[in-house]
Amino acid sequence: MIANVLVGLVALIHLYIVYLEMVLWDTPRGHKAFKLTPEFASASKVLAANQGLYNGFLAAGLIWGLYLGAAGFQIKVFFLLCVAIAGLYGAATVGRKILYVQTVPAAVALTAVWLGA
């Protein structure tokens, strides 16, 4: 039960990231969230939407795993590993904040899933 709540939380985080990247990227809220200048945000809007779509696939995979219940164990593990690895890469290449927003929640959820919590 706790594991599924944590997986759901990671999925919700990624749905919010989708919203930020696909809808709010070129707004003051998006600029603040990603520390963007209006000029850079405008120039990179299409790239950000593409990135948002990938985050949407991560969320969809986690939701799929939750939908399958116990049969979704491997799906949840796979997508949580994808989230954690993407977060590690983002933390190394973009900023440490990604480690705490993306990798840590995924690692906690993954641990809970493995322990059957």
N, C-alpha and C positions, 0 to 999 in steps of 0.2 A: 504493500500500500504506500509506504513512504517512498519507495523507489519510483513508483508511478507518479506520485506528486512531484518529485524532483525532475523526472523526465518531462512532465508537463510544464514545469517552470522553465526548463531549458528551451522547450518548444515555444513558449510564450515570449521569452527573451528574443528568440530568432524572428518571430512574427513582428515584434516591435522593431528589430533591426531592418526587416524588410520595409516596414512603413517609413522608417527614417531614410533609408537609401532610395526607395522608389518614389516616395511622395514628398518628403520634407527636405530632401537634399539641398535644393536651391531656395530655401527659406531661412529666415533668421534662426529658427530652431535647429535646422540641419547644420547651418554654419557653426552654431555653438557646439552641437554634439560632436562634430568632427573637426572642429577648429579650422574652418575653411574661410577663405576670403570669398566674397560674392563673385568675383571674377573666376576664380578656380572652380567654384561650385557650378557656375553656369557652363564652363568649358568641359567639365567632367560629368555632367548630369547623365548622359547616356551610359557611360561606364559604370556609374554608381547604380543605375537601374539594373544593369546586367549583374552586378555584384549582389544586389538585393534579391534578384531572382534565385541565385545560388543559395542564399540564406533561406529563402522560401522552401527550396528543396530539402534542406536540412530539417526545417520545422515539419514539413510534410512527412518525411521519413520517421521522425520521432512520433508524430501523431498516428501514423500507420502502425508503428510498433505498439503503441498504447491500445489502439483499436483491436489488435490481435490478442491482447491479453497475454496469458502465459506463453502462447505460441509465438508471440512477438519478441521473445528474449533476444534472439540473434539480431533482429532488425534494430532493436533499441541499442544493443551493444555496438553494432556497426555504425549507426548514425551518431551516437555519443562519441565514439572514437574519431569520426570525421570532424565533429565540432571541436573536440579537444585539439586535434592536430591543426586544424585551421586556426584556432586560437593561438597556438604556439607559434605558428608561422606569422600571424598578424602581430603578435607581441614582439617578435624578433625583428620584423621589418617596418612596422608602423608605430607601435607604442605599447608600453607595458600595461596600460589600462585594459587592453584587449584580453590580457591574461586573466584579469579578475572578472571581467564581464562575461567572457566566453569559456575559457579553459577551466577555471576553477569550478563553476557550476556543473559543467559537463563531467569533470572528474569525480565530483561528489556524487552526481547521479549515477555514473558508471559504477562506482564502488557500491552504491546501494543496490543497483541491479544485480551485480555479481554476488553480493551477499544475500540476495533474495529478501531484502528488507521491505 
